[in-house]
Amino acid sequence: MSVAQADPSRHDSPAETDDLERPDEPAVGKLAAQVARRIEADVVRRGWPIGESLGSEPDLRERYGVSRAVLREAVRLVEHHKVARMRRGPNGGLFATAPDAGPAAQALVIYLEYVGTSLDDLMHARRLLEPLAGGLAAQRITEEGITLVRQTVDAEQITDRPEDRSLEGLHVVVGELSGNPVYRLFIDVLVRLTDRFSEPMSVGTREYRRARTWVVHQHTEIADAVIAGDSGKAEARLSEYLDGLSEWMRTHSRSPASGTARSVITPVKEGEPLTKLAEVVADRIRDDIAASGWPIGTVFGSESDLLRRYGISRAVLREAVRLLEYHSIARMRRGPGGGLVVGAPDPQASIDTMALYLEYMQVSGPDLVAVRDAIEMGIVTRVTDRHNEPGLAEQLESAVRRMSEGKGSDQGKADHFHTVLADLAGNPVLSLFLRILSELWRRHLGEDPAEVGPAARLEVEHVHRRIAEAVLAGDDGIARHRMRRHLSALTEWWH
């Protein structure tokens, strides 16, 4: 039985369909994005009052001075970012919600698959972040944390239907116990991506039993070190595990996009709003597109084909398509020969959601810099290893000069040097994580940060140039030292 059949009340009504029609004018979308950013900034400024009304639709239209079409498009963006949700009917309005980074994390995993993230890229990122998170978890472990760690490791010992059990849950727990929301979020993405690389093995085979025994043993040692509060041993045990996992996956992994499409849409709970069901359907379509090899520009199916294939109502499909369009995964083309056209994914929507989630989690300056330091140290080392490559010096020089050239925000110019370094490093995971941290930084400073004076701009340019000089000289130690000192100064701006 299809999801739509299971809940007939979900079928579209004329009013529902009207609400889902997308405004055609580009100006509407651009203005809606600005209004959405203002709504989100208001929520952050009010301390994220979960459950409280931000205003009725008429109130919001008057407050932001926009039309009904613009406001509704802005509300959809806010809902996609998990900042608030519109409630219809008496006493309705836009209500602040607790953010959920899960859908955005999964969207980022799909994007990383699409851009061709390699197993080496993935494991490099895990190796940079997870041991540090483990060390922090050991330092900050509590009685409640000890219980959680033990429960997680004990669950791995259970062998009934082991194919349904993830053996990476301890890593997410370690990220949580680190007390740093950025580690928690990024490790979740890395574990999800690892699951996409993992090659299924037949349960009960000798190979499977041997692998499972090794994982359980390694996790037990990691857990013991964390519980004992031994940060050095926790870091060492995590590093040892990741090295072993990397070796194993070199011969037991697959391309993430080579997986098969799922055949069942996971049902949502009774009473969930249409947008929630649409998210489930959009996730299914996204996975099916990935499994088909991501044929950009081709028609994945007509509207009628998709309605039959997924067993859903037209209203649900149209909202799911809106989500896919929002992430640039696909777009609906009308007319003869039309249908859902496969596009090239854009991670910006998920980056926005992640940054907002971290803002909600009240990330501190030291937490932010700690993760950024780990990421940028890995980036610097990779670029330094390539210091003799043709054209590298020219690209770095151009990035350095950007700080004092042309117009644009000082924050954008300062980020540019780091973005170029990340791109030159060639690890899409680290590049993506750095973009999230940069977006968080911009949002935290606000839409109109204080102007940085000429002297400060010249100083930033000088620091960037010194880092570039060390990179081009092939001196990884000096390059890392200069980058670390540069990043430590950022905490002075975080308040």
Summary of the structure (lengths in Angstrom):
residues: 495
radius of gyration: 23.9
end to end distance: 53.1
largest distance: 67.5
contacts: 1557
relative contact order: 0.11
helix: 68%
strand: 5%
